[in-house]
Amino acid sequence: MEELNEMNQEPIQNPRPQDDQAEQRQESLREMLDLSFFTQKIDQFSKESAKLLIGQQDLLELMLICVFSNGHILLEGVPGIAKTMGSKVLAQGLDTEFSRIQFTPDLMPSDILGTSLFNMKESTFDFKKGPIFSNIVLIDEINRAPAKTQSALFEVMEERQITFDGVKYPMSFPYLVVATQNPIEQEGTYRLPEAQLDRFLMKIVMAYPSEREELEILRRFKNEVGKTDFSIIKPSLTVEDIKQIQDLQKQIHVEDQLMEYVVKLIHETRSHAKIYIGASPRASLGIMKASKVAAMMQGRDYVTPDDIKFVAPHILNHRILLTADAEIEGLDSFMVIDEILKSVEIPR
C-alpha cells in the first residue's frame, strides 16, 4: 500500500460559511450559469477517488482547483501520509497521460528533459523526449535534486515548453506538475529556489488522519497484499471536459471590490512586520483564478470573500518568507496569513 495520511501542521480546512442574503441578492441580479455539467463531473470524480483515498476530500478539491486553474501543485507532508497516492489517484481520475520522476541527488537535467541521440543511418542527432513530456508529471521528493536539476523545471513549469538545442518543444494540454516533499528529513535535500516555488499555484500541507479515518484505512486495506491497484478508479475527466470546465470558469463573475480585496491581501504581505519577502503578482492572479473554481465547487457562478479566504492560505504559504524574529517566536506562514486575513476588511 502506498503512503497513507499526514502531518503535524494545520490540517487542510474547508469552512466556508455562506451569506444567504448575499447569495439571494446575487441571484436576483442576473440569470445563473448552468453548472450541472461541472457538478456531475466533480461528483463522479469524488466517488471514484473514494475507492482508495479516505478522509482526503479537501485535498482532492484543492488539487482539482489547481487542475482547472492550470496551476502546479506542491504536496508537503511526513512520509506515509498519501502524498504519492493522492497524486496517483488524481492522475488516474483524469483521462490523460501520466509519468513519474523520482528525484535523487545524482539526477541530471537530461534525465528529465531528454537528450540527443546520434542516428547513424541519417547521420543526424535525434531528440529523445524525457519523462517531463506528459500531461500529469509526478515528481517525488522534489527537494532531493540539486539546483542544476531544479533549474530544468523553470521553463516547462511557466511556459509549458522546453528549449533544447535552440528548438522549442511544447507540452500537450493539460500540463500539470505535482511535486511532493518531506519537511522533516533534511539530510540529502536542497531548498527549492524561490523562483521555482513561485511557479507552484498551491503548496498543500497535508495532515495526519483522524482516529476514525485511520481505522477506516485499516479496514479498507486489511486484505491487500502487494502494490495498490489504481486501475479500480475509472477516469472521470477527459481533456475535452477540462477544456469545457475552463471555459465555464471564464464566465464566473468577480466583482471589482473583490479584486481590490485580493490586492489588499497581497500588499499586506509586502508590508507586514513579520514578513521579510511578500507575495508576487503571480499570487494575485492565482487567488483570482482559484477562487473562481472554488465558487463553482460550491455551485455558484460568482465569487464571494469566503472563496478567496479558502484558497489564499494554500497559494500564499510558500510565497512568503518570515522574518527571523517571527521564526524565533515560533510562528509559521499559516499563522501570519491567518492574521492578515483577519486584519484586512472584507468587502460588503
Summary of the structure (lengths in Angstrom):
residues: 348
radius of gyration: 20.9
end to end distance: 48.3
largest distance: 73.0
contacts: 1064
relative contact order: 0.17
helix: 45%
strand: 17%
